[in-house]
């Protein structure tokens, strides 16, 4: 019996997904936030779809807004890995399932901060 194996799946894109460094994104977003800047023009110049740059810009603004609202959270790091939320406060690590009650998680964080 002869078995044929395709090099790639039919209909699958031939290009690998590009990854952009955080530094590159920050530089491009800063340029896009300049007064009078053309997001579409910048995106075209670097070879991405304008919607991607609009998303990077939106994410940067949201991050800046979050940091300004939670400036008292200096030194707090949060990340989501799988179904677990991990929050680092100083030397304490709080891990909770993503389905944890928000009010309960807030009480735990307040208790850790006051300890």
Secondary structure as the mmCIF struct_conf table of DSSP 4:
data_model
#
loop_
_struct_conf.conf_type_id
_struct_conf.id
_struct_conf.beg_label_comp_id
_struct_conf.beg_label_asym_id
_struct_conf.beg_label_seq_id
_struct_conf.end_label_comp_id
_struct_conf.end_label_asym_id
_struct_conf.end_label_seq_id
BEND BEND1 UNK A 7 UNK A 8
TURN_TY1_P TURN_TY1_P1 UNK A 10 UNK A 11
BEND BEND2 UNK A 14 UNK A 15
HELX_LH_PP_P HELX_LH_PP_P1 UNK A 16 UNK A 18
HELX_RH_AL_P HELX_RH_AL_P1 UNK A 22 UNK A 32
TURN_TY1_P TURN_TY1_P2 UNK A 33 UNK A 33
BEND BEND3 UNK A 34 UNK A 34
TURN_TY1_P TURN_TY1_P3 UNK A 35 UNK A 36
HELX_RH_AL_P HELX_RH_AL_P2 UNK A 39 UNK A 46
TURN_TY1_P TURN_TY1_P4 UNK A 47 UNK A 47
BEND BEND4 UNK A 48 UNK A 48
HELX_RH_AL_P HELX_RH_AL_P3 UNK A 50 UNK A 69
TURN_TY1_P TURN_TY1_P5 UNK A 70 UNK A 70
HELX_RH_3T_P HELX_RH_3T_P1 UNK A 71 UNK A 73
TURN_TY1_P TURN_TY1_P6 UNK A 74 UNK A 75
STRN STRN1 UNK A 76 UNK A 81
TURN_TY1_P TURN_TY1_P7 UNK A 82 UNK A 83
STRN STRN2 UNK A 84 UNK A 89
TURN_TY1_P TURN_TY1_P8 UNK A 90 UNK A 91
STRN STRN3 UNK A 92 UNK A 97
TURN_TY1_P TURN_TY1_P9 UNK A 98 UNK A 99
BEND BEND5 UNK A 100 UNK A 100
HELX_RH_AL_P HELX_RH_AL_P4 UNK A 102 UNK A 114
#
